[in-house]
Amino acid sequence: KYFTYQHLAMSRGCPGKCTFCGSPKFWKTSNVRSHSPEWFADEIESLVKSGITHFYISDDTFTMDKQRVIEFCTLIIKRKLDITWNAISRVDVIDKDILFAMRKAGCIQISFGVESGSEKIRKTLGKPIKREKIIAAFSLTASYGILPRAYFIYGSPGETMKTIQESCDLLIAIKPLSAVFYLLVIFPGTHLYQSVVNKHLVTDNIWYQKIEDLPWFEVDEHLDFNKVKAFGDQLRSEFYTNLDTFAQDLDLVDIKDLYPFHADFLYRLAMTFSHGEYGGDTRIKNQNETARQLYDKALSYGPDARAFLGLAMLHQKQRQFDKAILILKKGLEHWSENKDLNICMGVSLMNTGRFKTALSFFEKFRKNPETTQYINICHQNLSRTLP
Ligand code: SF4
């Protein structure tokens, strides 16, 4: 709704051996084939010229080849392409250098497959990564101002309330700022699917039936719908009830070069809590307070116009117009010609009955259709108060 975006990939394939994943079968190989950084940067540049500003980079594991990714990021930075993008990766193939380069090149989110908090289940799912490594990767990613997003899977072989509790514990330890919880479904071509075919629990004929997918619990005598539903509910509840503290606990690296990026990251996250997806979600606690802290923190890294605006809008939302006016005054000291700050100031002043002063802010943008109604309201109110 707010920007134009495009899905792209620099590489195809993944050398991982996750037992639920169809990637090797889909690409018919576990080898990774990749475009060159130049080719990929050219592709992005041509899309930028046609007005695209955000990219979903959907490589299975974008950071698999560190050098290639850093070269790509360097090209994006050199060409001054003003873009944002998301990527998908694994916790065992990121480090400080790559995160620094990615952040400076516009990366705002990395999704990692955590899968489970149970070491045993991670092993069964073919991702035997140590707990400490997962925690470190999430903390490092967030510290570079990139939103770490977690994919969890539940309803896996061996899943019980105890293993779900382990997933909840890991969730609390990694503090993801976004999370997706998938019920395990098995697809042809995956190791797990083949294992149930080998046990004669299903045959390929199942796909002639009117089914959308095959959840693991349907072939596992230890699981059933009610159990896995409870697993999913437990995980989601743990995430949403703790999300405010995850955001409030953010600890960013102190690298001067990244200050404007930190301000941008914190402003975006604050906006999600105050006016975006998290703002309207009743499962999340303390949205406004979390947003306020994040906006304040964003402004501690520099005078970001959007952070001033977001904070003022938050006060407006709470009908604290005088507080909004104070924030906007500070913002306008840095960005006197910023349309949104001026209009927001006008609206706050209108709400405190100061129509004449409000008018002076709207008049600067009188050609803008957005201000017409406000200008009319001001004139109507002023004419009423004239003797
Ligand atoms: S789940 Fe991710 S890491 Fe595992 S094989 Fe598939 S693409 Fe690779």
Residues whose N, C-alpha, C, O or C-beta is under 5 A from the ligand:
A	BS01	SF4	C14 G16 K17 C18 C21 S23 D60
